[in-house]
Amino acid sequence: MANLWAISDLHVGHRGNEGIVDEVWPTSPDDWLILAGDVCERTDQLDEVLTALAPRFEKVIWVPGNHELYTTSKDPMQVFGEARYDHLVEICRHHGVLTPEDPFPVFDDPDDPETAPVAIVPMFLLYDYSFRDEGLTTLQALARAKEKSVVATDEFLLSPEPYATRDAWCRARLEYTRRRLAALPAGTRTVLVNHWPLRREPTEVLFYPDFALWCGTVETADWHRTYNAEAAVYGHLHIPRTTWYDGVRFEEVSVGYPREWQERGLPEPLLRRILPAPAYTEESLGHYGVHFEVDPKYRDDPERFAAERAAAQERLSDRRVAARERIAERRAARESGAGRGGGPGDSGRSARAKESEK
């Protein structure tokens, strides 16, 4: 029997995650694999991972996460924005791996008459900062997040060029993907695959809720109904779990950083079966729907989890206030020294300090 498996957020460049790829194997030679983004950060690492995984599975399907779109100083390919994405697509095609730019493959197991054909829809949609509290503009929501010391690395490493902003790129990707989905024959069953969740609800368990700004777009909230989804597959949140919305299964399939999974354990199982549909239910998975062992103090007392999350947010805010006060004190001390007419050495240090603040 053929299986459709999924996994995301391997982050193979992080020490402790290098060996995860060695654990990714099919159970049947006919199995397919979805890589739902954040495999790595460097283009050469993507090439290495696909060299290992593509021969193991009948078909591999990849969508980009935010980390693949980062251009870091260590990357051998210094390309940015859409040009970087295009280069990643070419790497995938070199290995026979399907991307959001290729025709949608149809998963159909001839040995299982109960498994009807399903179109697997890899998508690259980004986010538009619309997962924010009602009444706040994008700029206000971003300012509030910054005030709480919550700022995604995307703001520094994920270039949107040639688009003016990441949300403008998101709008272009939404329009492109809608056109492709509209071309599917009426009644086509789908599995929707995107690195970022299609709905906001999965972000409600984030320890720092303001991070939801970088987690998707409200424009896709009804896509699971509109496009007849059997399941929606995503990653990004580093909380491997299964939830249901309108009776449709949403699978977060991430591994996460070593500091996360070493504490709670790797997802069980490591590869999530998407098709044929697994036997678990909302009731069997429990309150959070997670695929790892939840600390009993959170599992049995959700209110305690909420209280500790609020306390952590307050501590983070306090640290930011303290850091601002230290910066203000140092600035005042420098200006005071300059006002007293310090020596040449003092003057030089003050100038260098001011230059570094620009």
Disulfide bonds with the S-S distance in Angstrom:
none
